[in-house]
Amino acid sequence: MAVLGGTIGSVLAGSITEKFGRKLSILFSDLLLIVGPVLLIITSELWLWALWRGVIGFGMGLNMMCSQVFMSESSPNELRGQIQSLYILGCFSGFIFSHLSSLTFSYRLSLMFGLGIVPVAAQAILMILTQNESPTYVAAKTKNVILVSKILGKFYNTNSAEGL
């Protein structure tokens, strides 16, 4: 069910990010990735397990697509490749960690699912505290040049011709 949910989440990610924005879409996926494991921990019925795994998969598919769009639109050109590479490294490190945790905690599923909440909660908190909406999304939706310049000013030296 997680793979099906992930497929659906990644297919719908473009529409969701265009309608609600990159930052809000990432925060929504974070919410799904926090609530899903909590519901897995308290659920005892198999059909509900399958449903919550689908919800987690949807959140993962949505997060993986939205995060890449957000990073590519919000990062300076000269760092964009490095930032995307670090993101992919983080994803694969998470895959390895999840396999190791399933070997280590194979009979303590509550602990294994609970540990998965930690990086998602960190992402949500850091996203809320440190990130603005993507400048591309703001430019497309609001046409507010001053707001876009303010967001871009965090990444570029907009006071010089080279910074633009």
N, C-alpha and C positions, 0 to 999 in steps of 0.2 A: 504493500500500500504506500510505503514511503516513496518508492520510485514513481508510482503513478501520480502521487501528490506533487512530487518534485517536477515531473514533466508538465503537469497542468500549471503549476506556479511559474515555471520558466516561460511557458508559452504566453501566459497572461501578463507577465511582468511588464512588457512594453506598454500595454494599454493602461495598466495600473499606474505606472510611473508618469505617463503623460497626463493622466487625469488628476492624480493626487500629489504629484511631485516626487522627486527622488528621495528626499529626506523622510517624508512621511511614509513612503512605501517601505523604506528600510526599517523604520520604527514599527510599522505594522507587522513586518515579517519577524522582527525581534519579539514582538508580543506573542505571535504564534509559536515561536521557538522557546518561549518561556512557559506559556500556558500548556502547550502540548506535553512536554515531559512531566509537568506537575499532574496533569490528568492521567498520564500513564502510570504514575506512582500510586494514585488513589483508585484506579480502575481494576476490577477483578474479572470483568466479562470479556471474552475474546473478541466479540464484535466491536466493542468500544475500544479495545486495544488497536484493532485495525483502523478504526476511524481516527484515533488520535495520531497513529503513525502517518496516516494520510495528511493530517493537518500539519504535522512536523515536516513532512516531505514538501508540502505546498510552501511552507515558510522558508525552507532551505532553497527551493528553486527560485522563489521570489527574491530572497536575499542575495543569492549568488548573481543574479542578473542585475538587480537594482544597484548593488554595491559597485559593480564594475562600471556601470553607466555613470554613477555619481563620481567615482574616482577619476574617470577619464575626463569628465566635464569640469571638475574642480581642481585639477592638479596642473601645475605649470608644464608646458610642452617638454622642457628639457628633463623633467623628472617623471613624466607619465609612464614610460616603460618600466622604470625601476619600481614605481609604486604598484603597478599592475603585477609585476613579478613577485613582489612581496605579498600581495594579496593571494596569488596562486600558491605560493609557498605556505602561507598561513592555512589555506584550505587543505592542502595535502598533509600538513602537520596535524591538523584536526582529524583527518581520516586515520592517520597512523595512531594518534592518541586514542581515538574511539576503538580501534581494534585492540590496542593494548589494554584499555580499560575493560573491554568485554572479556579478554582472557583473564585479567586480574580479578574482576568482580562478577564472574559469570553467574554466581548464585545470589548476588546481592544487586538485583536490578534497580532497586530504588536508589541506591548510591550511584550506580552507573548513570541513570537518567538524570539524577540531581546534579552530577558533575557537569553535564552538558549545558546546564543553565548558566554556569559561571562565565564563559566567554561571551555568550549572547548578552547577558546583563551588562558586562563591561562595555560591549559595543554600543548598547542602547544608552548607557550613561554618558559615554564619551561623545556619542553623536548629539545628544541633547545639549551637553555643556560646551562643546567646542565647534560644532559645524553649523554653517548656514545652508540654506537651500542652494542647489547647483546654480551657478550663474547663467548657464544656458537655459535652464527651466524658467528662471526669473525673467530673463530677457524675452523669452517666447510668450510667457503668460501675462506679464505686467507691463512690458514696454517702458519700464522705469529705469532710465539710463543712470540716474544717480545711485539707485540701489545696486544695480549691476556693477557700477564702478567701485562702489564700496566693498562689495564681495570680492571682486577681482583684485582690489588693492591688498588683500591679505596674501595673495600669491605672486603678484607682479609689482614691479616698481612703475606705477602708472604716472609718475611725474616726469619720466623721460621717454623719448621716442623709442629707445631700445626696450623699454619695459612693456610696451604695448603689443 
